[in-house]
Amino acid sequence: MENTKVIVGLGSCGIAAGANKVFNQIKLVKETENLDFKLKKTSCIGMCYREPLVEVIDKNGSYFYGDVDEKKAKEIIDEHIKKAKPIKNYVVYTDLFDTPEDDFVQDQVKITLRDCGFIDPESIEEYEDRNGYRAMKRIAGQRISRLDVIQTILKSGLRGRGGGGFPTGLKWKFANDNKSSEKFIICNADEGDPGAFMDRSVLEGDPHAVIEGMIIGAYAIEATSGVIYCRAEYPLAIKRLNIAIKQAREKGYLGKNILGLNGFNFDLYIKEGAGAFVCGEETALIASVEGERGMPRKRPPFPAASGLWKKPTNINNVETFANIPWIILNGAEEYAKYGTEKSKGTKVFALAGKIKRSGLVEVPMGMSIRDVIFKLGGGIQDDKKFKAVQMGGPSGGCIPAHLADTMIDYDSVNATGAIMGSGGMVVMDETTCMIDVAKFFLDFTQKESCGKCTFCRVGTKRMLEILTRITEGKGEEGDIEKLEELSYQIKDNSLCGLGQTAPNPVLTTIRYFRDEYEAHIFDKKCPAKVCKPLLTYEVDAEKCTGCTVCAKNCPSNAIDGARKETHFIRQEDCIKCGMCYTKCKFDAIRVS
């Protein structure tokens, strides 16, 4: 027991599932019974669908226990820790024997997430024990030039993981080429899409990796100051970042003449954002940092020439910076061996939607969408039919099931009409209405439009009105063509990426699911049976027992029928609430 470690996942996902209670229970038993094992905290382990997660490391190896509550925690202590008998029924993953989540773990390649779930994010010593800050020490010790650092990043093939996929090394080169006595480097940690869950998890689980990446970037472009722009809705990430920044200063990784590099003076601070989606666009982000309203600016000049306070500025996102130390330490060639010709390395995705295993996964570029969903994700919930996956966040596109073998790389995903984005992957099944999906995402981007561009401000509103009409059974001939025309006008005439990509969910659903649009408009039917105004509820006379439950629960009194006699729904009075369908115990209500 003396060398046994018990590690509890305390990322936001774990805490929401009750991991704090589990940790406190283990701590209480340890102290009350004076047990001699080490108890520590970590952050998101990635297996979010199994939270709370507890890892026990003993002389034989590591065991991950999933769905742990206070009762299970006590059992794990009594059996595994005291008696050295792992509870196999509770173990969700170990490399010592076959477990339910082998596919989820074994097909991943972790570079960005290399420390997440392994270290206490509030301990700089644990980060250092896993090669933390060694990349920066190598640069300082070997006096590697700024241009050589940039060249290494260029050779690695790393592209910006925030959505656009611009080569990171080239971005750094542009900033380095613009000479100034004052330069800035910014980490964009404010992206407001499902992929932002990934950014938040990295900040919560491995903040020093991001900080070290920023320090290396600052050295490469000769930046004098850095900003981590993080939305205020991420309090745990901000707390751990502040701790990490303070520790880095105390260790000499931030400040003046860093690691003996004479003249390399660099420090950074956190700027809390209000969570505006448009501030994922770099010029809008810069405006927000400067205290202005977050609205995009015309380019050129690009930030590399004139950014924050009109000084040369480089902006990358959380995942991009987290890759940097690993590349410097392991070499460009080692990183480039993963992926495809134009998309190197790995990519982190936040799996969500109608999928059995939701959470964070990191896969090599070039893996197929099908493998991510069916191997790592375990397939569709309740074994229903896979219909589509929405990639790229709210302004991403929907990729249909017949394109599931599409490789995950920037060019292949873009060819489908979707975008890589910062890593959102929302899975949909046969019960999903694609027009409803398009309306959902367009509603978000329309609300998040800063309003500067008329086409974005007004065009997305008109599109949303048309989609709403279609889902309410009021669609008209020509609506599809109007949506397409508006989409291209908005894409061509918007200043920033929000407007340029906002129509993607609509365009891709029209492209791949046009028949659903036509069914809504011409047949006044929703094939997925989601849009309530288009549904018809009827009683199946052969199954109805006359129990009267449906009539008693109908809020509009639209159901007639005496007890033990077949009932009937008056369509003119039915408000499509579905209460009869929900309450019937005999499956006697048909929906069409």
C-alpha positions in Angstrom: 0.0 0.0 0.0 2.9 2.3 0.6 3.7 2.8 -3.1 0.1 2.8 -4.2 -1.3 6.0 -5.8 -4.9 7.0 -6.1 -5.7 9.7 -8.7 -9.1 11.3 -9.1 -10.0 13.2 -12.3 -11.1 16.7 -11.3 -11.6 18.5 -14.6 -14.8 20.4 -15.1 -16.5 17.2 -16.5 -15.5 15.1 -13.5 -16.5 17.7 -11.0 -19.9 18.1 -12.7 -20.3 14.3 -12.4 -19.5 14.3 -8.7 -15.8 13.7 -8.6 -15.3 16.2 -5.7 -17.5 14.0 -3.5 -15.5 10.9 -4.5 -12.2 12.7 -3.8 -13.4 13.9 -0.4 -14.7 10.4 0.5 -11.4 8.8 -0.4 -9.5 11.5 1.6 -11.8 11.0 4.6 -11.3 7.2 4.7 -7.5 7.6 4.2 -7.2 10.0 7.1 -9.7 8.2 9.4 -8.1 4.8 8.9 -4.6 6.2 8.6 -4.0 4.4 5.3 -0.6 4.7 3.7 -1.3 5.5 0.0 -0.8 8.7 -2.0 -3.9 10.6 -3.0 -3.7 13.2 -5.8 -5.8 15.2 -8.2 -5.5 15.3 -11.9 -7.8 16.8 -14.6 -9.9 15.5 -17.5 -8.7 12.0 -18.5 -10.7 12.1 -21.7 -13.2 9.3 -20.9 -15.9 11.8 -20.0 -18.7 9.4 -20.5 -17.3 7.3 -17.6 -16.9 10.1 -15.1 -16.2 10.2 -12.2 -12.9 8.4 -12.9 -10.4 7.1 -10.4 -7.0 5.6 -11.3 -5.3 3.3 -8.9 -1.6 2.6 -9.6 -0.1 -0.3 -7.6 3.0 -2.5 -8.0 1.3 -4.4 -10.9 0.2 -1.5 -13.0 -2.6 1.0 -13.5 -6.3 0.5 -13.2 -9.0 3.0 -14.2 -12.3 2.8 -12.4 -15.3 4.5 -14.1 -18.7 5.7 -12.9 -17.3 5.9 -9.4 -19.5 7.1 -6.6 -18.9 7.4 -2.9 -20.0 3.8 -2.3 -17.8 2.4 -5.0 -14.9 4.5 -3.8 -15.1 2.8 -0.4 -15.3 -0.6 -2.0 -12.2 0.2 -4.1 -10.3 1.1 -1.0 -11.4 -2.0 0.9 -10.7 -4.5 -1.9 -8.0 -3.0 -4.1 -5.9 -0.9 -1.8 -6.2 -2.9 1.4 -6.3 -6.4 0.0 -4.5 -5.8 -3.4 -7.6 -7.3 -5.2 -8.7 -5.1 -8.1 -12.4 -5.1 -8.7 -12.5 -6.2 -12.3 -16.2 -5.4 -12.7 -15.5 -1.7 -12.0 -12.3 -1.4 -14.1 -13.0 0.4 -17.4 -9.4 0.3 -18.6 -6.0 -1.3 -17.8 -3.3 -2.7 -20.0 -3.1 -5.8 -17.8 -6.3 -7.4 -19.2 -9.1 -6.8 -21.7 -11.5 -4.0 -20.7 -14.6 -2.3 -22.1 -12.8 0.8 -23.2 -9.7 -0.7 -24.9 -10.7 0.7 -28.4 -11.2 4.2 -26.9 -7.7 4.3 -25.5 -5.5 2.2 -27.8 -6.2 3.9 -31.1 -5.3 7.3 -29.8 -1.9 9.1 -30.2 -1.5 11.7 -27.5 0.7 14.7 -28.1 -1.5 17.6 -27.1 -3.0 15.6 -24.3 0.2 13.9 -23.3 0.1 15.1 -19.7 -3.7 15.5 -19.2 -4.9 12.9 -16.7 -1.4 12.1 -15.6 -0.2 15.2 -13.7 -1.6 17.5 -11.0 -2.1 20.6 -13.2 -1.3 22.8 -10.2 2.2 21.3 -9.7 5.0 22.6 -11.9 7.2 19.9 -10.5 5.0 17.2 -11.9 5.0 18.9 -15.3 8.8 19.1 -15.2 9.0 15.4 -14.3 7.3 14.6 -17.6 9.9 16.6 -19.7 8.2 19.9 -18.9 10.2 23.1 -19.9 12.9 20.8 -21.2 12.3 22.1 -24.8 12.9 25.7 -23.7 15.9 24.6 -21.7 17.3 22.9 -24.8 16.8 26.0 -26.8 18.6 28.1 -24.1 21.4 25.5 -23.4 22.2 24.9 -27.1 21.7 28.5 -28.1 19.3 27.5 -30.9 18.6 30.5 -33.0 15.2 32.0 -33.4 15.2 31.2 -37.1 16.1 27.6 -36.4 13.2 27.3 -34.0 10.9 28.7 -36.7 12.4 26.3 -39.3 11.7 23.3 -37.0 8.0 24.3 -36.7 7.8 24.8 -40.4 9.4 21.3 -41.1 7.0 19.7 -38.6 4.0 20.7 -40.8 2.1 22.0 -37.8 -1.0 23.9 -38.9 -3.0 26.2 -36.7 -5.5 24.1 -34.7 -7.9 27.0 -34.2 -9.8 26.4 -37.4 -8.1 28.0 -40.4 -5.2 25.6 -40.6 -2.6 28.2 -41.5 1.0 26.9 -41.2 2.2 27.8 -37.7 5.8 28.2 -38.7 4.9 30.6 -41.6 2.8 32.7 -39.2 5.8 32.9 -36.8 8.1 33.8 -39.7 5.9 36.7 -40.8 5.9 38.0 -37.2 9.6 37.6 -36.9 10.2 39.4 -40.2 8.4 42.5 -38.9 11.0 44.3 -36.7 9.8 46.2 -33.7 11.1 46.9 -30.2 7.7 45.6 -28.9 5.9 42.5 -30.1 3.0 40.4 -28.7 2.0 36.8 -28.7 -1.5 35.8 -27.9 -3.1 32.5 -27.1 -6.7 32.3 -28.2 -8.6 30.3 -25.6 -12.0 31.8 -26.2 -13.4 29.8 -29.1 -17.0 29.3 -28.5 -17.9 26.0 -30.2 -17.9 22.3 -29.0 -14.2 22.2 -29.7 -13.7 24.8 -27.0 -14.3 22.0 -24.5 -11.0 20.6 -25.7 -9.2 24.0 -25.2 -10.7 24.3 -21.7 -9.6 20.7 -20.8 -6.0 21.4 -21.9 -5.9 24.6 -19.9 -7.3 22.8 -16.9 -5.2 19.7 -17.3 -1.8 20.9 -18.6 -1.5 24.7 -18.4 2.3 24.7 -18.4 2.4 23.1 -21.8 0.5 26.1 -23.2 2.7 28.5 -21.3 5.9 26.8 -22.5 4.6 26.8 -26.1 4.0 30.5 -25.8 7.5 31.1 -24.3 9.1 29.3 -27.2 6.9 31.2 -29.7 7.8 34.5 -28.0 11.5 33.6 -28.3 11.1 32.8 -32.0 9.4 36.1 -32.9 11.1 38.2 -30.3 7.9 39.0 -28.4 8.1 41.0 -25.3 4.7 40.3 -23.8 2.0 37.7 -24.0 -1.8 37.4 -23.5 -3.9 34.4 -22.8 -7.4 35.4 -23.9 -9.7 33.1 -22.0 -13.5 33.3 -21.6 -14.6 34.1 -18.1 -17.0 31.0 -18.2 -13.9 28.8 -17.6 -13.2 29.6 -13.9 -11.2 26.4 -13.2 -9.0 27.0 -16.3 -8.3 30.6 -15.2 -7.6 29.5 -11.7 -5.0 26.9 -12.8 -3.5 29.2 -15.4 -2.9 31.9 -12.8 -1.3 29.3 -10.5 0.9 28.1 -13.4 2.0 31.6 -14.4 3.0 32.4 -10.9 5.0 29.1 -10.6 6.7 29.8 -14.0 7.7 33.2 -12.8 9.1 31.8 -9.6 11.1 29.2 -11.5 12.6 31.8 -13.9 10.7 30.6 -17.0 9.0 34.0 -17.3 10.6 37.3 -16.6 13.9 38.9 -17.6 16.8 37.1 -19.3 14.9 33.8 -19.3 17.1 30.7 -18.7 20.2 32.8 -19.2 19.2 34.1 -22.7 20.5 37.6 -22.4 17.9 40.1 -23.6 15.0 37.6 -23.8 12.5 39.3 -21.5 9.0 37.9 -21.7 6.0 37.8 -19.4 2.3 37.1 -19.9 -1.1 37.8 -18.3 -4.7 36.6 -18.7 -7.4 38.7 -20.3 -10.8 37.4 -19.5 -13.3 37.6 -22.4 -17.1 37.7 -22.3 -17.4 34.6 -24.4 -18.3 36.2 -27.7 -18.0 33.7 -30.5 -16.8 36.4 -32.9 -13.7 36.9 -30.7 -12.4 33.6 -32.0 -11.5 35.8 -35.1 -8.1 37.3 -34.4 -8.8 40.9 -35.2 -12.0 40.9 -33.1 -10.0 39.3 -30.3 -7.4 42.0 -30.5 -10.1 44.7 -30.3 -11.5 43.0 -27.2 -8.0 42.9 -25.5 -7.6 46.6 -26.3 -10.9 47.3 -24.5 -12.9 47.8 -27.6 -16.1 46.0 -28.7 -15.1 42.7 -30.2 -15.5 43.3 -33.9 -13.3 42.3 -36.8 -11.1 44.7 -38.7 -10.2 44.9 -42.3 -7.0 43.0 -43.4 -4.4 43.9 -44.5 -2.6 44.9 -42.4 -2.5 41.4 -40.8 -1.7 41.1 -37.1 1.8 39.9 -37.9 2.5 43.4 -39.1 0.0 45.5 -37.1 -1.9 43.7 -34.3 -2.3 44.4 -30.6 -1.7 48.1 -30.0 -0.6 48.3 -33.7 2.5 46.2 -32.9 3.5 42.9 -34.7 1.4 40.2 -33.1 1.1 36.4 -33.4 -2.0 34.5 -32.4 -2.4 30.8 -32.1 -4.9 28.7 -30.2 -4.5 26.5 -27.1 -3.9 23.2 -29.0 -1.4 24.7 -31.3 0.8 26.0 -28.5 0.5 22.8 -26.5 2.1 21.0 -29.5 5.2 23.2 -29.6 7.3 21.9 -26.7 6.8 18.3 -27.9 7.9 19.2 -31.4 11.1 21.0 -30.2 11.9 18.1 -27.9 11.2 15.2 -30.2 12.0 16.8 -33.6 10.0 17.9 -36.6 10.4 14.6 -38.4 8.9 12.6 -35.4 5.9 14.9 -35.5 5.5 14.8 -39.3 5.5 11.0 -39.3 1.9 11.3 -38.2 -0.8 12.4 -40.6 -1.1 13.0 -44.3 1.0 14.9 -46.9 -0.6 18.3 -46.1 -1.9 17.7 -42.6 0.7 16.5 -40.1 0.5 15.5 -36.5 -2.6 14.7 -34.5 -5.9 16.4 -33.8 -8.0 16.5 -30.7 -11.8 16.2 -31.0 -14.6 16.7 -28.6 -17.0 13.8 -29.4 -20.6 14.6 -28.6 -24.1 13.9 -29.7 -25.7 10.5 -30.3 -22.6 8.5 -29.6 -21.9 5.9 -27.0 -18.5 7.2 -25.8 -18.5 11.0 -25.6 -15.3 12.8 -24.5 -11.9 13.9 -25.7 -10.0 11.9 -28.2 -6.6 12.7 -29.9 -6.1 10.9 -33.2 -3.4 11.0 -36.0 -4.4 13.0 -39.0 -5.5 10.6 -41.7 -7.8 8.4 -39.6 -11.2 8.1 -41.1 -14.3 9.7 -39.6 -15.8 6.2 -39.4 -13.0 4.9 -37.2 -13.3 7.8 -34.8 -17.1 7.3 -34.5 -17.3 3.5 -34.5 -14.0 2.5 -32.9 -13.1 5.2 -30.5 -16.7 6.4 -30.0 -18.2 3.0 -29.8 -20.8 3.7 -32.4 -24.3 5.2 -32.2 -26.4 5.2 -29.0 -29.0 2.4 -28.8 -27.4 1.0 -32.0 -29.5 3.3 -34.2 -28.5 4.2 -37.8 -25.6 6.7 -38.2 -26.9 9.6 -40.2 -24.3 12.5 -40.2 -21.6 14.2 -38.2 -21.3 17.9 -37.8 -17.7 19.1 -37.8 -16.2 22.5 -37.2 -18.4 24.0 -34.5 -21.5 26.1 -35.1 -20.2 27.2 -38.4 -19.1 23.8 -39.5 -20.8 21.5 -42.0 -22.7 18.3 -41.8 -21.0 15.2 -43.3 -23.4 12.4 -44.3 -23.0 8.7 -43.5 -22.0 7.8 -47.0 -18.9 10.0 -46.6 -17.8 8.4 -43.3 -14.6 7.1 -44.8 -13.4 10.7 -45.4 -9.9 11.1 -43.9 -9.5 13.6 -41.1 -7.2 16.2 -42.7 -7.8 19.8 -43.6 -8.3 19.3 -47.3 -10.5 16.2 -47.2 -12.8 17.7 -44.6 -13.0 21.0 -46.4 -13.9 19.2 -49.6 -17.1 17.9 -48.0 -18.2 21.5 -47.2 -17.4 21.1 -43.5 -14.3 22.5 -41.7 -11.9 21.1 -39.2 -12.6 24.0 -36.8 -11.1 23.7 -33.4 -12.3 20.1 -33.0 -16.0 19.7 -32.5 -17.6 16.5 -33.7 -21.3 16.2 -33.1 -22.7 12.8 -34.2 -26.3 12.4 -35.4 -28.6 9.4 -35.9 -31.7 8.6 -37.8 -33.9 10.5 -35.3 -32.2 13.8 -36.2 -33.9 16.3 -38.4 -31.2 18.0 -40.6 -33.3 21.1 -41.1 -33.7 21.4 -37.4 -29.9 21.0 -37.0 -29.2 23.7 -39.6 -31.7 26.0 -37.8 -30.1 25.3 -34.4 -26.6 26.2 -35.5 -27.7 29.2 -37.6 -29.6 30.5 -34.6 -26.3 30.5 -32.6 -24.2 32.2 -35.3 -27.0 34.7 -36.0 -27.1 35.7 -32.3 -23.3 35.8 -32.2 -22.9 38.1 -35.2 -21.3 41.3 -34.1 -23.5 43.2 -36.7 -20.7 45.0 -38.5 -21.4 43.5 -41.9 -24.9 43.9 -43.3 -24.8 40.6 -45.1 -24.0 38.7 -41.9 -26.2 40.7 -39.6 -29.3 40.8 -41.9 -28.6 37.8 -44.1 -28.4 35.2 -41.3 -31.6 36.6 -39.8 -33.4 36.1 -43.1 -32.0 32.6 -43.4 -33.1 31.8 -39.9 -36.6 33.0 -40.6 -36.9 30.8 -43.7 -35.6 27.7 -41.8 -38.1 28.4 -39.0 -41.0 28.6 -41.5 -39.9 25.3 -43.0 -39.8 23.5 -39.7 -43.3 25.0 -38.8 -44.8 23.6 -42.0 -45.0 27.0 -43.7 -42.2 26.4 -46.3 -42.8 27.5 -49.8 -41.5 26.6 -53.2 -38.3 28.5 -53.9 -37.2 28.6 -50.2 -34.3 26.2 -50.9 -33.0 28.4 -53.7 -33.4 31.5 -51.5 -31.3 29.8 -48.8 -28.6 29.0 -51.2 -28.5 32.5 -52.7 -28.4 34.1 -49.3 -25.7 31.7 -48.2 -23.3 32.6 -51.0 -24.0 36.3 -50.6 -23.1 36.1 -46.9 -20.0 34.0 -47.5 -18.7 36.4 -50.2 -19.4 39.7 -48.5 -18.7 39.1 -44.8 -15.5 40.5 -43.3 -14.6 37.7 -41.0 -14.7 34.0 -40.6 -18.0 34.0 -38.6 -20.0 35.3 -41.6 -17.9 33.5 -44.2 -18.7 30.1 -42.5 -22.1 30.7 -40.9 -24.0 29.3 -43.9 -22.1 26.0 -43.9 -24.7 24.0 -41.9 -27.4 25.1 -44.3 -25.4 24.5 -47.5 -24.2 21.1 -46.4 -27.7 19.9 -45.3 -29.2 21.2 -48.6 -26.3 19.4 -50.5 -26.7 16.1 -48.8 -30.2 16.1 -47.4 -32.2 18.0 -50.0 -34.9 15.4 -49.9 -35.6 16.3 -46.3 -36.1 20.0 -47.2 -38.5 18.9 -50.0 -40.4 16.7 -47.6 -40.9 19.6 -45.2 -41.8 22.1 -47.9 -44.0 20.1 -50.3 -45.2 17.1 -48.3 -45.5 19.0 -45.0 -43.8 16.0 -43.3 -40.6 15.7 -41.1 -39.1 12.4 -42.0 -37.2 12.3 -38.7 -40.4 13.1 -36.8 -38.8 16.0 -34.9 -40.6 19.1 -36.1 -43.9 19.1 -34.1 -46.0 21.3 -36.3 -45.5 18.7 -39.1 -46.4 15.6 -37.0 -49.8 13.9 -37.0 -50.8 11.8 -34.0 -53.4 9.1 -34.6 -54.8 6.2 -32.6 -54.1 2.6 -33.8 -57.5 1.0 -33.4 -56.1 -2.5 -33.2 -53.9 -1.6 -30.3 -56.1 0.8 -28.3 -57.6 -0.7 -25.2 -59.7 2.3 -24.3 -57.8 2.9 -21.0 -58.5 6.6 -21.4 -54.9 7.6 -20.2 -54.3 9.5 -23.4 -57.6 11.5 -23.1 -56.9 12.3 -19.4 -53.4 13.7 -20.2 -54.4 15.6 -23.4 -54.0 19.3 -22.5 -56.3 20.4 -25.3 -59.1 17.8 -24.8 -58.6 16.7 -28.4 -59.2 12.9 -27.7 -62.7 11.4 -27.7 -63.7 7.9 -26.7 -65.5 6.1 -23.9 -63.7 3.7 -21.5 -62.8 0.3 -23.1 -63.7 1.7 -26.5 -61.3 2.8 -29.3 -60.3 6.5 -29.0 -60.0 9.1 -31.7 -57.9 12.3 -32.0 -59.6 15.3 -33.4 -56.8 16.8 -35.6 -58.3 20.3 -35.7 -57.8 20.5 -31.9 -54.5 18.6 -31.5 -51.7 20.9 -30.5 -49.0 18.3 -31.4 -47.6 18.2 -27.9 -47.0 14.4 -28.0 -48.4 13.8 -24.5 -50.6 11.0 -25.8 -47.7 9.3 -27.4 -45.6 9.6 -24.2 -48.3 8.3 -21.9 -49.7 5.4 -23.9 -48.6 2.1 -22.4 -49.8 0.0 -25.3 -48.0 1.7 -28.2 -51.4 2.6 -29.6 -50.4 6.1 -30.8 -49.0 6.4 -34.3 -46.8 9.4 -35.3 -46.5 10.3 -39.0 
